[in-house]
Amino acid sequence: MKKLVLFTAFSVLLALSACSDAPSNRFQGYVEGEYVEVASPIGGTLTGLEVSRGQQVAADAPLFVLDDTFERAAAHEAAHGLQRAKDNLANLEKGRRPSEIATIEARLKQATTLAGLAKIEYERRQKLIAEQTISQEELDRARSDYNQKYHAVREIESELTTARLGGRSDEVRAAQAEVQQARAKLDQAQWNLDQKSKAAPAAGLVFDTLYRVGEWVAAGRPVVSLLPPANVEVRFFVPETVVGRLAKGWRVLIAVDGETTPVPAEITYISPSAEYTPPVIYSTESRAKLVFMVRAKPTAADAPRLHPGQPVDVTVPELAAAGQAAP
């Protein structure tokens, strides 16, 4: 909404020059609103519009929804990817399954028994060779058989130790990195999904809705325009002879057509320079025509009584109380 600042300032200048009999602590101005335009950074078809123009909404109230079919599927896929990475890491960290370890233990038991028998046979043949009842070749065969069965036991023992340890450290680190990557992918997918539905960042008035259900909304284009009470202010204009006497924090009273009771507000800003005038050296006569913009904010409770673009009369009681009326 384009602000009517130039028009308002011109009206103020005319009023200041024409209404010389107006009270010296009363000035003209208008109501201004700083709108919050709610948009999604991701484009899509508008599938749901939860509010309408002129409606008052609370903070976090749902505003609109864009088609999220693709983003929902991506988040679902990312969730499965994360679970798969976690399962792989858990498998590497805990080693073989109990049934696999039991099989290796059974093989070790069998190999140990065979190695024990081979040792007994080898020792018996050592005695027989001493009695010269067998040949050296038979003794060598017994020794070789015992050595083979002994090393088979050692090999199975190493296999069992490795199975109980789980995956190697480098494999575990790689699996941990995959889990982190999958989690980041899920966070990104979830963020994309969350952007397809927007809620009110603050309580306020729905000033306008800019799209209809079924229309395509480009990325970053606002769908709803909100006006929170804290974003309503009054801008009024005072002459050069008065601006130096004003101070931030002063209380003002705002008269609005149709309102019997003035709306109280507080001065929050005083322009340090004249506005809407050419940058020239002014004479004493021209300085009297300069105006400075002043901003005042009402309370959140009183803000709904004011409407953007509405002309108002602002009275500064402290000017009259101090006897510092503008000439």
C-alpha positions in Angstrom: 0.0 0.0 0.0 1.6 3.2 -1.1 1.8 5.8 1.6 0.2 9.2 1.0 3.0 11.1 2.7 3.4 13.9 0.1 -0.4 14.5 0.0 -0.6 14.6 3.8 2.3 16.9 4.2 0.9 19.3 1.6 -2.5 19.2 3.4 -0.7 20.0 6.7 1.1 23.0 5.2 -2.2 24.4 3.9 -3.8 23.9 7.2 -1.0 25.6 9.1 -1.2 28.6 6.8 -5.0 28.8 6.7 -6.0 28.0 10.2 -4.3 30.6 12.2 -7.0 30.5 14.9 -6.3 26.8 15.7 -5.0 26.0 19.2 -1.2 26.3 19.3 -0.7 22.9 20.8 -2.8 21.0 18.3 -1.4 19.7 15.1 -2.6 17.7 12.1 -1.4 14.3 11.1 -2.5 10.9 9.9 -2.4 7.2 11.0 0.3 5.0 9.5 0.7 1.2 9.6 3.8 -0.9 9.0 2.5 -4.1 7.5 3.9 -7.5 8.0 3.7 -9.4 4.7 3.8 -13.1 5.3 5.4 -15.2 2.4 6.9 -18.6 1.9 10.5 -18.9 0.5 9.3 -21.9 -1.6 6.7 -21.5 -4.3 3.6 -23.6 -4.8 -0.1 -23.8 -5.4 -2.2 -22.2 -2.7 -4.3 -25.1 -1.3 -5.6 -23.5 1.9 -6.3 -19.9 3.0 -7.3 -19.9 6.7 -8.0 -16.2 7.2 -10.0 -13.4 5.5 -9.6 -9.6 5.2 -10.5 -7.8 8.4 -10.1 -10.8 10.6 -8.3 -10.5 13.9 -5.8 -13.4 14.4 -3.8 -14.5 17.4 -0.1 -15.2 17.3 0.8 -18.5 15.7 -2.7 -18.8 14.2 -2.5 -20.7 10.8 -2.6 -18.3 7.8 -2.2 -20.3 4.6 -0.9 -23.6 3.2 0.8 -24.3 -0.1 0.8 -27.7 -1.9 3.5 -29.8 -0.1 3.3 -33.2 -1.9 6.9 -33.1 -3.1 8.3 -31.8 0.2 6.3 -34.4 2.3 7.7 -37.2 0.1 11.2 -35.9 0.4 10.9 -35.7 4.2 9.6 -39.2 4.3 12.5 -40.5 2.2 15.0 -38.6 4.3 13.5 -40.1 7.5 14.0 -43.6 6.1 17.5 -42.8 5.0 18.4 -41.7 8.5 17.0 -44.9 10.1 18.9 -47.0 7.6 22.2 -45.2 8.5 21.5 -45.6 12.2 20.8 -49.3 11.7 24.1 -49.7 9.8 26.0 -48.0 12.6 24.4 -50.0 15.3 25.3 -53.2 13.4 29.0 -52.2 13.1 29.2 -51.2 16.8 27.7 -54.4 18.3 29.6 -56.9 16.1 28.2 -60.2 14.8 24.7 -61.6 15.7 24.6 -64.0 18.7 23.8 -66.9 16.3 26.9 -66.2 14.2 29.1 -66.0 17.3 27.6 -69.3 18.6 28.6 -71.0 15.3 32.2 -69.8 15.6 32.3 -71.0 19.2 31.1 -74.4 18.1 33.8 -74.6 15.4 36.4 -73.5 18.0 35.3 -76.3 20.4 35.5 -78.9 17.6 38.9 -77.7 16.5 40.3 -77.7 20.0 39.2 -81.3 20.5 40.8 -82.4 17.2 44.0 -80.5 18.2 44.0 -82.2 21.5 43.7 -85.7 19.9 46.5 -84.8 17.4 48.8 -83.8 20.3 48.2 -87.1 22.1 48.9 -89.0 18.9 52.1 -87.1 18.3 53.3 -87.6 21.8 52.6 -91.4 21.6 54.5 -91.7 18.4 57.5 -89.9 20.0 57.7 -92.8 22.5 57.3 -95.3 19.7 60.2 -93.8 17.7 62.4 -94.0 20.7 61.6 -97.7 20.9 62.3 -97.9 17.1 58.9 -99.5 16.5 57.8 -96.9 13.9 59.5 -95.1 11.1 60.6 -91.4 11.1 58.1 -90.8 8.4 55.1 -91.7 10.6 56.4 -89.4 13.3 56.7 -86.5 10.9 53.2 -87.1 9.7 51.9 -87.0 13.3 53.8 -83.8 14.0 52.5 -82.1 10.8 48.9 -83.1 11.7 49.2 -81.7 15.2 50.7 -78.4 13.9 47.9 -78.0 11.4 45.2 -78.6 14.0 46.9 -76.3 16.6 47.1 -73.4 14.1 43.4 -74.0 13.1 42.5 -73.4 16.7 44.4 -70.2 16.9 42.8 -69.0 13.6 39.2 -69.7 14.9 40.1 -67.9 18.2 41.1 -64.8 16.3 38.0 -64.9 14.2 35.8 -65.1 17.4 37.7 -62.2 19.0 37.1 -60.1 15.8 33.4 -61.0 15.7 32.9 -59.9 19.3 34.7 -56.6 18.7 32.3 -55.3 16.0 33.4 -53.2 13.0 36.8 -51.6 12.5 37.2 -48.1 13.8 37.4 -46.6 10.4 34.2 -48.3 9.3 32.5 -47.1 12.5 33.6 -43.5 11.8 32.4 -43.7 8.2 29.0 -45.0 9.5 28.8 -42.2 12.0 29.5 -39.6 9.2 26.7 -41.2 7.2 24.3 -40.8 10.1 25.2 -37.1 10.4 24.7 -36.6 6.7 21.3 -38.4 6.8 20.2 -36.3 9.8 21.2 -33.0 8.0 19.3 -34.2 4.9 16.2 -34.8 7.1 16.5 -31.4 8.7 16.6 -29.7 5.3 13.7 -31.7 4.0 11.7 -31.0 7.2 12.5 -27.2 6.9 11.3 -27.2 3.3 8.1 -29.0 4.4 7.5 -26.5 7.2 7.8 -23.5 4.8 4.7 -24.7 2.9 2.4 -23.7 5.8 2.7 -20.3 7.5 1.3 -19.0 10.8 0.9 -15.5 12.1 4.2 -14.1 13.6 2.2 -11.9 15.9 -1.4 -11.1 16.8 -3.0 -8.5 14.6 -5.5 -7.6 11.9 -5.5 -9.3 8.5 -5.3 -6.3 6.3 -5.4 -8.1 3.0 -5.1 -11.5 1.3 -3.3 -11.4 -2.0 -4.1 -14.8 -3.6 -7.0 -17.1 -4.0 -7.0 -20.9 -3.4 -5.8 -22.7 -6.5 -3.5 -19.9 -7.7 0.3 -20.4 -8.1 2.3 -18.4 -5.6 5.9 -17.6 -6.6 8.7 -18.0 -4.0 8.9 -15.0 -1.7 5.6 -13.5 -2.8 3.4 -12.4 0.2 0.1 -14.2 0.6 -1.3 -12.4 3.7 -0.7 -8.8 4.9 -0.9 -8.4 8.7 -1.1 -5.3 10.8 0.0 -6.0 14.4 -1.1 -3.3 17.0 2.5 -2.5 17.7 3.0 -1.4 14.1 0.4 1.3 14.2 1.6 4.8 14.8 0.5 8.4 14.2 2.6 10.9 12.3 1.9 14.6 12.8 3.7 17.7 11.8 4.9 20.7 13.9 6.4 24.0 12.9 10.0 24.9 13.2 9.3 27.1 16.3 7.8 24.2 18.2 9.9 21.1 17.3 12.8 22.1 19.7 10.4 22.1 22.7 9.1 18.6 22.2 10.7 15.5 23.8 10.5 11.8 23.3 8.2 10.2 25.8 5.7 13.1 26.0 2.1 12.1 26.1 -0.2 13.2 23.3 -4.0 12.9 22.7 -5.2 11.9 19.2 -8.7 13.1 18.1 -10.3 10.9 15.5 -13.6 11.5 13.7 -16.3 9.3 15.2 -14.5 8.8 18.5 -15.7 10.8 21.4 -12.7 10.0 23.6 -9.2 10.9 22.4 -6.7 8.1 21.9 -3.6 8.5 24.1 -0.2 7.9 22.6 3.5 8.6 23.3 6.0 10.4 21.2 8.6 8.0 20.0 10.5 9.9 17.3 11.1 13.5 16.4 12.6 14.2 13.0 16.0 16.0 13.2 15.4 17.8 9.9 12.7 19.6 8.0 10.8 17.5 5.4 9.3 18.2 2.1 11.3 21.4 1.6 14.1 22.2 -0.9 17.7 22.4 0.5 18.1 26.2 0.4 19.0 28.9 2.9 15.8 30.1 4.5 14.9 33.6 5.5 13.2 34.3 8.9 9.9 34.4 7.1 10.3 31.1 5.3 11.6 29.4 8.4 8.2 29.9 10.0 6.6 27.7 7.3 8.9 24.7 7.8 7.4 21.5 9.4 9.0 18.6 11.2 7.5 15.1 11.3 6.9 13.6 14.8 5.8 10.0 15.4 3.7 8.8 18.3 2.6 5.3 19.2 -0.6 4.3 21.0 -0.8 1.3 23.3 -1.6 -2.1 21.9 -5.1 -1.9 23.5 -5.8 1.5 21.8 -4.2 0.8 18.4 -7.3 -0.9 17.0 -9.2 2.4 17.3 -6.9 3.9 14.7 -6.9 3.0 11.0 -4.1 3.6 8.5 -4.6 6.6 6.3 -7.1 8.2 8.8 -6.6 12.0 9.3 -6.2 13.0 13.0 -5.7 16.0 15.2 -2.9 15.6 17.8 -2.9 17.6 21.0 0.3 18.0 23.0 -0.9 18.9 26.5 2.6 19.6 27.9 3.1 22.5 25.5 0.1 24.3 26.9 0.9 23.3 30.5 4.3 24.8 30.2 3.0 27.9 28.6 5.2 27.3 25.5 2.6 27.7 22.8 3.8 28.1 19.3 3.4 31.7 18.0 
